[in-house]
Amino acid sequence: MSDSATKHDEDVPVLIVGGSVVGLSMALFLAWHGIPALLVERHTTTSIHARAGGFNARTMELFRQVGIESAIFAQETPPEHLGEMGLRVESLTGKVLDATEATAHQRASIINPFASPTRTAMIGQDKLEPIVRMRATAAGSDIRFGTELVHFEQQVGGITALIRDRATGQESRIHAHYLVAADGNRSAIRQQLGIGSYGYGILGQWVSILFQMDLSEVLQGRKVTLCFVNNATVDGILGQSGASRDRWALFANLKPRPGERLDAPSEAYCLDLVRAAIGIADQPVKIVSTLSWEIASRVAERYQQNRVFLVGDAAHVMTTMGAFGANTGIADAHNLAWKLARVLKKQAHEHLLFTYGQERQPAADLAVSVSTGLYAYRLPHHEQREAIARSAQEMLMRVRKSPDAPQPTAFSVISGYRYRSAAVSHENGDDVIFENEPSGRPGTRAPHVWLRHNGEQRSILDLYGRNFVLLTGPNGQCWLEMFAKVASRLGLSMDLYRIGDDQPYSDGEGSFLASYGISDSGAVLVRPDGFLAWRAQNAATLPVGSDDIFTGLSRLLGYVPHH
């Protein structure tokens, strides 16, 4: 028996701490890449509060990749239950302050055949988490709720951790190669590592109030799924909670009141907020449950310390505005999962893991800045409004670099952020950090185009997943031969496709070449996470031999080339 086996009860490749939607997604993505993880979560069940209520098209592309897209759509709120979204009103019965955001919301939920093969899913976190948990378990990850991390330490060869079953008190010693901290905005792991953060910090104390009341008379046939409420008593978001017509939720910014604790507002205070949001003073209301939390705007100074990685709220905290928080965290998990899998399978050097923070931190800067800016706009009565708007601009300048650069849109935050790291082969003189429409540039999400395969329509995104993928135009045969040789030299599984009329994957509209910015003799290399790693616009850029390709690909995998 080896020395390490005597010291540990269990040996796992990756230990994930935290079983909210981001930790569960991490366990699913890793298992899908053939790395079964151990996840521990101190709570006994998944969340009962909806928290996040919509998962954007990019997140759904990630879930589509691992085969749970249809299971999620089957559980979402049916369209006939959805009503107006994104209105700004004085109260539910008061005047409308702004309806432009409502139309933007409506547009966002429609499938855009050019942008994505999928669409936003209108599903609460309370319904999504059990689906992800079940699939992660089925794929081989070991998920233990009611189990907490007692302590951990890093050593040269890995992590040793002590975990405890909270019901029985039973403790186990775990040895893991890597530790992923998905333990939320107050992350004890981040604190233990002494990792600081930057950004505005705490923006306010909020309360989520689930309440029951029949509003049919007040609404007079109108359907409201979500609206922003701004008046002298309440600044917040009011929406329907679940399929039942009389269940509602109010998320409200708590303002200091004599004799009130903002971290535990009284029932009387909560009733006042609900009545002010509806606009009727003496309305009978039954409060079902309340949950207080602090809303903040910040990003961790670093995402990795040796063998520990921060994901989700442990790495970045943003406001509920824009609904970017959980989506950004799921994208963290997706980025980290393929890299951990490659390194653990000895198909990449551990230097590849440094690119996780290099890539994901600027994506968080972008999401946090836009979300914070929306917060200042939607809370006109906030006493710190100017300072919050200024902080949002400062955060944005971290990624926007120059004042002439375009302003980000929702597309930039959801799908248009761009990775700059050693895992991307950049083109000269190109320092754009986000884009407002897909470009096919290295470092960006590979654009969706429809292809024909065996007489059926398929998205090009469905070719991306476990392996690197090389795509060439109809005259790109030379690239396929060269990459096939290099991949076998590196022991790397790679999928190779020529897209053309006489090929298994054809592109009748010619949109593949246009979307990816290459000629019919060009080629692109796409990473397992669906991001472009490299592009050659045509065969004239073909290097003399495959050594250049070998060196380039080695660099993308974290192997530092020998000089």
Phi and psi in degrees as a GROMACS rama.xvg file:
@    title "Ramachandran Plot"
@    xaxis  label "Phi"
@    yaxis  label "Psi"
@TYPE xy
-72.4319  161.203  SER-2
-58.9016  -42.1913  ASP-3
-69.7866  -31.3472  SER-4
-65.0876  -30.9648  ALA-5
-73.404  -25.7846  THR-6
-85.9319  -20.0927  LYS-7
-122.651  145.116  HIS-8
-79.1129  -32.3906  ASP-9
-143.43  147.611  GLU-10
-120.514  121.994  ASP-11
-131.017  150.28  VAL-12
-66.8841  -43.5399  PRO-13
-137.968  132.172  VAL-14
-106.258  123.854  LEU-15
-107.087  129.64  ILE-16
-110.333  114.043  VAL-17
118.438  121.876  GLY-18
-116.579  34.1904  GLY-19
-81.4969  -168.801  SER-20
-61.6611  -32.3679  VAL-21
-74.098  -45.5187  VAL-22
-61.5207  -42.2895  GLY-23
-64.5979  -40.1152  LEU-24
-63.5748  -39.8131  SER-25
-58.7611  -44.7518  MET-26
-64.7112  -37.5498  ALA-27
-69.4053  -48.4708  LEU-28
-62.1977  -42.1684  PHE-29
-62.8144  -47.4925  LEU-30
-61.8417  -37.5583  ALA-31
-63.9949  -31.0489  TRP-32
-86.0883  7.88593  HIS-33
86.2202  17.249  GLY-34
-118.063  97.893  ILE-35
-72.9688  126.289  PRO-36
-104.161  164.948  ALA-37
-108.898  124.73  LEU-38
-116.29  131.825  LEU-39
-117.978  139.751  VAL-40
-139.351  127.786  GLU-41
-70.4934  -30.111  ARG-42
-72.5634  157.27  HIS-43
-85.9021  -19.3271  THR-44
-137.741  169.926  THR-45
-71.2501  171.952  THR-46
-65.0013  140.971  SER-47
-95.4806  -17.0515  ILE-48
-86.6286  140.288  HIS-49
-62.5865  -30.9901  ALA-50
45.6169  -103.351  ARG-51
-71.6911  140.755  ALA-52
-119.011  -7.19638  GLY-53
-144.59  137.568  GLY-54
-117.531  119.958  PHE-55
-71.1406  172.671  ASN-56
-60.5248  -35.7634  ALA-57
-65.858  -43.04  ARG-58
-61.7034  -40.3757  THR-59
-67.2175  -28.8178  MET-60
-63.1211  -38.8382  GLU-61
-68.0012  -42.0121  LEU-62
-70.7406  -30.8483  PHE-63
-63.6674  -40.763  ARG-64
-57.7772  -37.9332  GLN-65
-97.9737  11.6445  VAL-66
83.4587  21.8205  GLY-67
-117.097  10.4906  ILE-68
-56.2141  -49.0673  GLU-69
-69.2933  -34.633  SER-70
-63.0743  -35.3599  ALA-71
-71.456  -46.57  ILE-72
-61.4303  -31.2033  PHE-73
-66.8279  -23.3838  ALA-74
-102.062  -2.57898  GLN-75
-75.459  165.845  GLU-76
-64.3358  124.973  THR-77
-62.9067  145.959  PRO-78
-55.3141  -33.0138  PRO-79
-68.6355  -16.0539  GLU-80
-89.2247  -9.59531  HIS-81
-85.5194  143.174  LEU-82
-126.157  -148.221  GLY-83
-64.1923  143.072  GLU-84
-134.058  141.254  MET-85
81.417  7.88707  GLY-86
-67.47  149.254  LEU-87
-111.349  123.908  ARG-88
-131.399  159.214  VAL-89
-69.3051  -41.6741  GLU-90
-161.186  174.057  SER-91
-59.8775  -33.2918  LEU-92
-99.1561  -4.14574  THR-93
-92.699  -164.545  GLY-94
-82.816  153.76  LYS-95
-80.535  127.419  VAL-96
-92.4685  -33.3442  LEU-97
-159.827  126.592  ASP-98
-112.191  -0.485367  ALA-99
-67.9451  -35.1398  THR-100
-67.6096  -28.9783  GLU-101
-60.9556  -44.6569  ALA-102
-66.8174  -35.5557  THR-103
-61.9012  -42.1985  ALA-104
-60.1806  -45.8252  HIS-105
-60.1347  -41.2815  GLN-106
-64.5397  -38.9515  ARG-107
-63.7946  -28.9856  ALA-108
-87.7865  -7.69866  SER-109
-84.6395  143.43  ILE-110
-68.4379  132.923  ILE-111
-104.793  106.947  ASN-112
-62.1908  -19.1661  PRO-113
-88.3731  -31.1647  PHE-114
-88.4512  -34.2157  ALA-115
-159.831  151.832  SER-116
-81.0068  -4.74889  PRO-117
-128.906  -166.618  THR-118
-150.223  174.887  ARG-119
-60.9899  140.339  THR-120
-103.839  124.616  ALA-121
-87.5702  83.9748  MET-122
-140.367  138.286  ILE-123
-76.3409  155.414  GLY-124
-59.2208  -31.7403  GLN-125
-63.4548  -29.0161  ASP-126
-91.5485  -30.294  LYS-127
-73.5564  -42.8311  LEU-128
-55.9581  -45.0522  GLU-129
-61.8796  -32.5514  PRO-130
-65.6992  -48.3063  ILE-131
-65.223  -40.1703  VAL-132
-60.8171  -45.8745  ARG-133
-63.5548  -43.9166  MET-134
-68.8796  -37.7752  ARG-135
-63.2368  -40.6176  ALA-136
-65.6594  -45.7267  THR-137
-61.0826  -32.3457  ALA-138
-81.1906  -5.49376  ALA-139
117.758  -5.42192  GLY-140
-77.2241  149.769  SER-141
-102.186  110.46  ASP-142
-112.618  119  ILE-143
-120.225  105.094  ARG-144
-81.9272  162.765  PHE-145
67.8772  23.8638  GLY-146
-130.123  133.389  THR-147
-119.614  155.601  GLU-148
-82.6824  124.187  LEU-149
-87.621  -52.5121  VAL-150
-160.204  165.974  HIS-151
-146.033  157.552  PHE-152
-143.039  152.206  GLU-153
-95.7404  137.187  GLN-154
-125.071  178.536  GLN-155
-58.4125  -46.2542  VAL-156
-91.9852  4.81328  GLY-157
158.013  -157.703  GLY-158
-119.698  136.552  ILE-159
-112.286  136.57  THR-160
-138.524  149.026  ALA-161
-111.299  125.002  LEU-162
-118.308  155.316  ILE-163
-135.496  132.544  ARG-164
-75.4957  119.253  ASP-165
-71.9214  -23.3092  ARG-166
-80.0669  -40.7816  ALA-167
-102.214  -16.9809  THR-168
79.506  -0.815631  GLY-169
-64.7774  130.025  GLN-170
-110.502  147.465  GLU-171
-133.278  144.492  SER-172
-97.1818  127.9  ARG-173
-115.369  138.046  ILE-174
-110.294  126.987  HIS-175
-130.451  147.922  ALA-176
-71.8645  -38.0927  HIS-177
-140.171  154.476  TYR-178
-123.027  130.435  LEU-179
-112.265  119.743  VAL-180
-90.5989  105.868  ALA-181
-116.45  37.7483  ALA-182
-97.2293  29.7212  ASP-183
83.3643  179.434  GLY-184
-68.2783  -20.6881  ASN-185
-99.1616  20.8511  ARG-186
-27.6367  109.937  SER-187
-66.5788  -31.4172  ALA-188
-67.6753  -45.3997  ILE-189
-59.1774  -42.8364  ARG-190
-64.1365  -42.808  GLN-191
-60.7918  -35.5422  GLN-192
-78.941  -9.08039  LEU-193
70.1389  30.8064  GLY-194
-86.8713  120.999  ILE-195
-84.7017  -173.808  GLY-196
-144.819  167.234  SER-197
-131.477  162.05  TYR-198
124.44  -176.911  GLY-199
-64.4431  -34.9685  TYR-200
93.1091  -143.921  GLY-201
-72.9062  125.769  ILE-202
-95.9626  -27.8702  LEU-203
170.021  166.941  GLY-204
-96.0071  133.266  GLN-205
-122.349  158.766  TRP-206
-131.121  139.915  VAL-207
-104.334  119.664  SER-208
-114.846  112.804  ILE-209
-88.0544  126.348  LEU-210
-139.223  161.79  PHE-211
-119.73  126.202  GLN-212
-169.068  152.873  MET-213
-90.7895  111.051  ASP-214
-102.081  11.2297  LEU-215
-60.2793  -37.1225  SER-216
-66.9592  -41.6515  GLU-217
-63.7608  -42.7051  VAL-218
-78.6365  -22.4737  LEU-219
47.6243  51.7142  GLN-220
87.5639  -12.1352  GLY-221
-73.1089  150.306  ARG-222
-115.728  127.166  LYS-223
-124.326  117.915  VAL-224
-88.3749  -37.9494  THR-225
-158.363  129.092  LEU-226
-144.698  153.427  CYS-227
-93.0426  131.392  PHE-228
-113.704  127.253  VAL-229
-132.097  111.343  ASN-230
-148.245  -176.997  ASN-231
-63.1907  -26.784  ALA-232
-92.9562  -37.4499  THR-233
-137.227  135.653  VAL-234
-118.955  118.96  ASP-235
-178.192  -162.858  GLY-236
-127.9  129.459  ILE-237
-116.564  134.831  LEU-238
-157.515  164.924  GLY-239
-74.2669  144.153  GLN-240
-116.06  103.519  SER-241
81.4379  -173.389  GLY-242
-79.0641  -23.6875  ALA-243
-70.1071  131.567  SER-244
-62.963  -26.487  ARG-245
-102.971  10.7788  ASP-246
-102.954  124.682  ARG-247
-130.544  161.529  TRP-248
-133.254  139.19  ALA-249
-120.84  125.401  LEU-250
-103.38  116.452  PHE-251
-127.162  143.043  ALA-252
-79.1681  121.107  ASN-253
-82.8606  130.268  LEU-254
-107.195  145.052  LYS-255
-55.2029  134.964  PRO-256
-136.05  142.153  ARG-257
-55.0457  130.814  PRO-258
76.3845  6.59353  GLY-259
-109.423  139.823  GLU-260
-96.1149  124.828  ARG-261
-70.4929  -23.9336  LEU-262
-82.8669  -10.3003  ASP-263
-149.318  73.4101  ALA-264
-65.348  145.656  PRO-265
-72.5514  163.922  SER-266
-61.7669  -36.7557  GLU-267
-61.5587  -43.0772  ALA-268
-63.085  -45.0229  TYR-269
-61.7956  -40.5619  CYS-270
-62.3236  -42.4904  LEU-271
-58.2247  -43.611  ASP-272
-63.7724  -45.9513  LEU-273
-61.723  -46.1982  VAL-274
-65.1944  -37.1079  ARG-275
-67.6812  -34.1747  ALA-276
-69.6187  -35.1634  ALA-277
-79.0896  -36.1849  ILE-278
97.9157  12.9654  GLY-279
-126.785  119.661  ILE-280
-65.3757  -39.9981  ALA-281
-107.431  21.1843  ASP-282
-61.5105  127.523  GLN-283
-71.4213  129.376  PRO-284
-134.095  138.226  VAL-285
-108.986  117.26  LYS-286
-85.151  125.731  ILE-287
-90.6335  -43.6212  VAL-288
-163.983  147.946  SER-289
-129.837  150.915  THR-290
-142.413  120.367  LEU-291
-96.0763  144.382  SER-292
-152.982  163.795  TRP-293
-103.382  140.401  GLU-294
-103.509  137.233  ILE-295
-146.673  172.176  ALA-296
-140.16  103.959  SER-297
-164.622  157.859  ARG-298
-131.973  137.81  VAL-299
-65.4184  143.593  ALA-300
-64.4853  -31.2474  GLU-301
-147.405  154.649  ARG-302
-102.379  -5.68082  TYR-303
-142.578  137.955  GLN-304
-132.711  104.416  GLN-305
54.209  -106.468  ASN-306
-102.113  12.2584  ARG-307
-113.355  135.062  VAL-308
-124.902  139.961  PHE-309
-97.9571  134.995  LEU-310
-132.563  157.99  VAL-311
63.3445  -143.216  GLY-312
-63.7594  -19.1236  ASP-313
-66.684  -26.5171  ALA-314
-100.149  -29.9672  ALA-315
-155.731  141.753  HIS-316
-126.984  133.213  VAL-317
-138.155  173.66  MET-318
-77.6372  172.112  THR-319
-74.6103  -13.1768  THR-320
-68.64  128.328  MET-321
92.7879  -18.2589  GLY-322
54.7685  45.9348  ALA-323
-97.4817  -16.2548  PHE-324
-58.6311  -62.8044  GLY-325
-64.6626  -36.9105  ALA-326
-62.3928  -41.2403  ASN-327
-65.4784  -38.7286  THR-328
-65.8358  -39.2615  GLY-329
-65.9476  -37.3987  ILE-330
-66.1201  -34.3499  ALA-331
-57.1746  -50.5336  ASP-332
-60.9494  -40.3747  ALA-333
-65.5045  -40.7572  HIS-334
-65.7464  -43.4436  ASN-335
-73.8308  -33.7091  LEU-336
-61.382  -47.7034  ALA-337
-67.8501  -31.9923  TRP-338
-70.6836  -44.6234  LYS-339
-60.4492  -42.4322  LEU-340
-61.9045  -45.5521  ALA-341
-60.6919  -44.0507  ARG-342
-68.1063  -44.4437  VAL-343
-65.2886  -29.6286  LEU-344
-88.2028  7.38398  LYS-345
61.2783  33.1364  LYS-346
-107.408  7.969  GLN-347
-159.128  158.978  ALA-348
-83.9698  151.121  HIS-349
-64.0545  -13.6195  GLU-350
-57.829  -27.057  HIS-351
-55.714  -31.9156  LEU-352
-66.8907  -23.7481  LEU-353
-64.4484  -24.7091  PHE-354
-73.6159  -14.6401  THR-355
-58.2313  -55.1659  TYR-356
-66.4859  -38.5077  GLY-357
-59.3412  -34.526  GLN-358
-88.4548  -43.049  GLU-359
-82.8622  -26.8875  ARG-360
-64.0122  -46.8758  GLN-361
-63.2164  -32.0295  PRO-362
-63.7498  -36.8344  ALA-363
-70.7268  -40.6196  ALA-364
-53.4911  -43.9478  ASP-365
-65.415  -49.1986  LEU-366
-64.4057  -43.8719  ALA-367
-65.1397  -40.3297  VAL-368
-65.4215  -44.1005  SER-369
-67.8004  -42.4618  VAL-370
-62.9555  -40.9616  SER-371
-67.8132  -38.4861  THR-372
-62.8216  -41.2573  GLY-373
-65.1166  -35.968  LEU-374
-61.9016  -46.0402  TYR-375
-62.5961  -38.0978  ALA-376
-69.7975  -39.3708  TYR-377
-87.8626  -7.42415  ARG-378
-118.242  72.3718  LEU-379
-62.4872  -19.7098  PRO-380
-93.2993  4.92366  HIS-381
-71.0998  128.859  HIS-382
-66.035  -21.5345  GLU-383
-103.742  21.7589  GLN-384
-54.2992  -45.9062  ARG-385
-62.784  -45.498  GLU-386
-64.4367  -36.8047  ALA-387
-67.0659  -43.5944  ILE-388
-62.4415  -39.023  ALA-389
-64.0062  -44.0518  ARG-390
-61.4002  -38.3823  SER-391
-61.1724  -41.5024  ALA-392
-65.5386  -40.8407  GLN-393
-62.1205  -43.2328  GLU-394
-63.5346  -41.0269  MET-395
-63.5744  -37.3311  LEU-396
-65.7452  -17.6362  MET-397
-63.5354  -30.758  ARG-398
-109.443  -22.7375  VAL-399
-83.1018  -24.1101  ARG-400
63.5405  -61.4545  LYS-401
-115.354  143.655  SER-402
-62.6695  -19.6861  PRO-403
-82.4694  -15.0087  ASP-404
-61.3347  154.198  ALA-405
-65.1631  156.024  PRO-406
-76.2047  144.234  GLN-407
-72.5991  153.067  PRO-408
-114.391  179.752  THR-409
-60.434  -35.8071  ALA-410
-59.6353  -42.8413  PHE-411
-56.591  -43.8633  SER-412
-72.3632  -38.0537  VAL-413
-81.3535  -46.6384  ILE-414
-132.386  -8.74348  SER-415
-101.863  3.20697  GLY-416
-68.9725  157.176  TYR-417
-129.307  137.35  ARG-418
-90.9838  133.529  TYR-419
-124.398  108.826  ARG-420
-162.678  178.856  SER-421
-69.5571  -11.1967  ALA-422
-91.5457  13.1995  ALA-423
-135.437  137.075  VAL-424
-96.9877  102.559  SER-425
-79.2505  152.912  HIS-426
-89.0528  150.099  GLU-427
-62.9056  145.276  ASN-428
62.3391  29.978  GLY-429
-129.02  102.534  ASP-430
-120.682  24.3543  ASP-431
-63.5002  135.302  VAL-432
-106.081  -16.287  ILE-433
-152.835  160.981  PHE-434
-132.914  155.878  GLU-435
-102.866  0.790657  ASN-436
-154.536  153.822  GLU-437
-64.1697  139.489  PRO-438
-122.195  -18.3993  SER-439
78.2123  8.74634  GLY-440
-73.3354  146.765  ARG-441
-55.7317  139.033  PRO-442
95.9994  -9.43385  GLY-443
-106.574  164.213  THR-444
-63.4192  131.293  ARG-445
-61.6886  127.725  ALA-446
-65.8246  149.645  PRO-447
-82.1281  130.734  HIS-448
-136.789  153.797  VAL-449
-86.2893  134.583  TRP-450
-118.638  163.775  LEU-451
-105.953  135.17  ARG-452
-145.052  122.096  HIS-453
50.0165  41.9717  ASN-454
77.4509  2.38315  GLY-455
-116.389  156.344  GLU-456
-83.8191  131.884  GLN-457
-136.952  145.185  ARG-458
-78.4932  141.24  SER-459
-59.7132  -26.6095  ILE-460
-63.4317  -24.5196  LEU-461
-73.3903  -6.7646  ASP-462
-85.9684  -14.6185  LEU-463
-96.0232  141.868  TYR-464
175.837  -102.748  GLY-465
-75.9189  -27.8605  ARG-466
-114.76  167.407  ASN-467
-69.3075  147.436  PHE-468
-128.683  127.808  VAL-469
-103.726  127.113  LEU-470
-118.623  134.827  LEU-471
-127.861  162.761  THR-472
-74.3505  178.239  GLY-473
-57.3248  -29.1627  PRO-474
-105.465  31.9232  ASN-475
-103.348  23.5782  GLY-476
-53.7225  -38.1758  GLN-477
-59.7762  -36.7457  CYS-478
-65.9161  -41.8807  TRP-479
-60.1061  -43.7976  LEU-480
-65.3494  -43.2625  GLU-481
-66.648  -45.1012  MET-482
-67.866  -33.3113  PHE-483
-62.0207  -42.4025  ALA-484
-64.333  -48.184  LYS-485
-63.4281  -41.7969  VAL-486
-60.8922  -40.6474  ALA-487
-71.6436  -33.1628  SER-488
-61.5311  -36.2873  ARG-489
-87.8537  -4.75258  LEU-490
65.1473  36.1568  GLY-491
-110.938  129.38  LEU-492
-77.7717  129.461  SER-493
-137.801  137.799  MET-494
-97.3794  133.287  ASP-495
-120.196  127.568  LEU-496
-135.588  135.174  TYR-497
-103.257  127.837  ARG-498
-99.6504  119.315  ILE-499
-173.027  168.692  GLY-500
-58.0415  -36.0687  ASP-501
-96.7972  15.2282  ASP-502
-105.233  162.193  GLN-503
-55.7189  -33.1628  PRO-504
-111.109  114.211  TYR-505
-116.188  158.816  SER-506
-133.696  87.2688  ASP-507
-59.135  -35.9313  GLY-508
-83.1614  -8.60223  GLU-509
70.6152  17.9472  GLY-510
-78.3441  -19.4698  SER-511
-60.3324  -53.5051  PHE-512
-61.6291  -43.8902  LEU-513
-64.3899  -45.2588  ALA-514
-66.994  -32.6976  SER-515
-97.3718  -0.834962  TYR-516
66.5517  37.983  GLY-517
-128.579  162.311  ILE-518
-90.5303  -179.337  SER-519
-68.0785  -10.8086  ASP-520
-107.918  10.956  SER-521
-87.4746  177.034  GLY-522
-153.237  154.009  ALA-523
-133.686  147.827  VAL-524
-112.849  124.654  LEU-525
-112.444  134.705  VAL-526
-77.4072  166.885  ARG-527
-58.2184  -24.6093  PRO-528
-87.803  8.91243  ASP-529
79.5231  17.6436  GLY-530
-104.265  145.692  PHE-531
-75.5062  127.388  LEU-532
-96.5562  -30.4017  ALA-533
-162.046  152.361  TRP-534
-147.277  138.689  ARG-535
-123.194  119.8  ALA-536
-68.4313  -28.609  GLN-537
-158.41  175.404  ASN-538
-73.3808  -13.3054  ALA-539
-64.2165  -23.3716  ALA-540
-85.474  7.09563  THR-541
-61.838  125.154  LEU-542
-67.2485  166.173  PRO-543
-60.435  -45.5361  VAL-544
-136.868  179.781  GLY-545
-78.0555  -5.63512  SER-546
-62.2962  -38.6509  ASP-547
-63.2065  -41.0146  ASP-548
-65.499  -41.7841  ILE-549
-59.5764  -46.2331  PHE-550
-63.2536  -44.2105  THR-551
-62.9226  -44.0071  GLY-552
-69.4859  -37.3381  LEU-553
-60.251  -39.9736  SER-554
-66.0411  -41.1638  ARG-555
-60.8953  -28.2591  LEU-556
-93.9489  8.46973  LEU-557
87.5769  -1.76577  GLY-558
-79.0755  119.439  TYR-559
-76.58  125.558  VAL-560
-63.8579  143.882  PRO-561
-78.0846  133.42  HIS-562
